Amino acid sequence: DLAVATNAAFHAKVMELAGNVVLAELAGQVDRRVRWYYTPVARQRGTQSWIEHRALIAAISSRDERRATEVMRAHTEHTRETYHRREEA
């Protein structure tokens, strides 16, 4: 539960830094409704997810918008794929 809450806080901070208030509000609403989705995925993605977070932090720190976008898209896709593989199993 702590990992899932920390993950949500991390993503909220990224959206805050991006200045996308609408996205941050929507993500907060979605997070509260789909926490059940992230909990089992967090157990499987664990370490790899935090590695991806570090890559995102590095891209943001270096102001590399293109790289940050690539990392975030891949991160989201990896999470989606993990969830679907879990459903199929």
Secondary structure, 3 states (H helix, E strand, C coil): CHHHHHHHHHHHHHHHHHCCHHHHHHHHHHHHHCHHHHHHHHHHHHHHHHHHHHHHHHHHHCCCHHHHHHHHHHHHHHHHHHHHHHHHC
